[in-house]
Amino acid sequence: MGKTLSVVAAIIENENEEILCALRSPKMSIPNQWEFPGGKIQEGERPEEAIEREINEELKCTVKANTMFLKSHHDYETFSIDLTAIKCTLTSGLPTAHEHSKLIWLKRENLDSLRWAPADVATVEQLMTECL
Ligand SMILES: Nc1nc2c([nH]c(=O)n2[C@H]2C[C@H](O)[C@@H](COP(=O)(O)OP(=O)(O)OP(=O)(O)O)O2)c(=O)[nH]1
């Protein structure tokens, strides 16, 4: 088993109660699969700081980290991920895809229509149970 990465991911909801979903590009690791935007926590960073930095870098907008939503662990074949999903509020600008192939807003009930990165499935399921 390879190394374990600590990764933060943003759950961003808009005024229509839709959640932002991002398609990883063919050039990224885990290509062509959907994720919640974010990235690796750097040394010395708190998860809240990491998600605010990553969203600013990747989507060219700003968010505020609100509440921790779900921590999950997933073993890929060559590495593992500790994923911390954090609910965030958009504070300025609109998310735009720079590194991703596409961004879409989806209602919770439709989240399982996408092919998610395997590490995200637990978070997707938790989000979908919130709408029951
Ligand atoms: N950002 C993000 N990464 C995820 C999710 N689910 C999942 O398995 N991953 C994986 C993909 C990558 O192997 C790793 C995060 O790397 P990344 O490429 O997004 O992070 P980064 O911007 O810090 O990476 P780098 O290219 O700057 O080194 O976690 C998710 O929901 N969001």
PDBQT file of the ligand as one rigid body, heavy atoms in Angstrom, charges set to zero:
ROOT
HETATM    1  N1  LIG A 201      -9.678  17.573  -4.962  1.00  0.00    +0.000 N 
HETATM    2  C1  LIG A 201     -10.209  16.368  -4.810  1.00  0.00    +0.000 A 
HETATM    3  N2  LIG A 201      -9.387  15.307  -4.984  1.00  0.00    +0.000 NA
HETATM    4  C2  LIG A 201      -9.940  14.110  -4.838  1.00  0.00    +0.000 A 
HETATM    5  C3  LIG A 201     -11.313  13.923  -4.547  1.00  0.00    +0.000 A 
HETATM    6  N3  LIG A 201     -11.567  12.587  -4.499  1.00  0.00    +0.000 N 
HETATM    7  C4  LIG A 201     -10.400  11.950  -4.748  1.00  0.00    +0.000 A 
HETATM    8  O1  LIG A 201     -10.224  10.745  -4.792  1.00  0.00    +0.000 OA
HETATM    9  N4  LIG A 201      -9.402  12.874  -4.964  1.00  0.00    +0.000 N 
HETATM   10  C5  LIG A 201      -7.997  12.554  -5.227  1.00  0.00    +0.000 C 
HETATM   11  C6  LIG A 201      -7.497  12.977  -6.564  1.00  0.00    +0.000 C 
HETATM   12  C7  LIG A 201      -6.028  13.239  -6.309  1.00  0.00    +0.000 C 
HETATM   13  O2  LIG A 201      -5.323  11.993  -6.362  1.00  0.00    +0.000 OA
HETATM   14  C8  LIG A 201      -6.006  13.741  -4.883  1.00  0.00    +0.000 C 
HETATM   15  C9  LIG A 201      -6.053  15.255  -4.783  1.00  0.00    +0.000 C 
HETATM   16  O3  LIG A 201      -5.172  15.780  -5.634  1.00  0.00    +0.000 OA
HETATM   17  P1  LIG A 201      -5.398  17.118  -6.494  1.00  0.00    +0.000 P 
HETATM   18  O4  LIG A 201      -4.639  16.913  -7.743  1.00  0.00    +0.000 OA
HETATM   19  O5  LIG A 201      -6.827  17.509  -6.596  1.00  0.00    +0.000 OA
HETATM   20  O6  LIG A 201      -4.739  18.093  -5.476  1.00  0.00    +0.000 OA
HETATM   21  P2  LIG A 201      -3.692  19.241  -5.678  1.00  0.00    +0.000 P 
HETATM   22  O7  LIG A 201      -4.367  20.327  -6.461  1.00  0.00    +0.000 OA
HETATM   23  O8  LIG A 201      -3.190  19.569  -4.304  1.00  0.00    +0.000 OA
HETATM   24  O9  LIG A 201      -2.586  18.490  -6.512  1.00  0.00    +0.000 OA
HETATM   25  P3  LIG A 201      -1.305  18.975  -7.295  1.00  0.00    +0.000 P 
HETATM   26  O10 LIG A 201      -1.631  18.638  -8.721  1.00  0.00    +0.000 OA
HETATM   27  O11 LIG A 201      -1.150  20.432  -7.018  1.00  0.00    +0.000 OA
HETATM   28  O12 LIG A 201      -0.209  18.111  -6.745  1.00  0.00    +0.000 OA
HETATM   29  O13 LIG A 201      -7.197  13.254  -4.282  1.00  0.00    +0.000 OA
HETATM   30  C10 LIG A 201     -12.136  15.055  -4.391  1.00  0.00    +0.000 A 
HETATM   31  O14 LIG A 201     -13.352  14.991  -4.139  1.00  0.00    +0.000 OA
HETATM   32  N5  LIG A 201     -11.536  16.264  -4.526  1.00  0.00    +0.000 N 
ENDROOT
TORSDOF 0
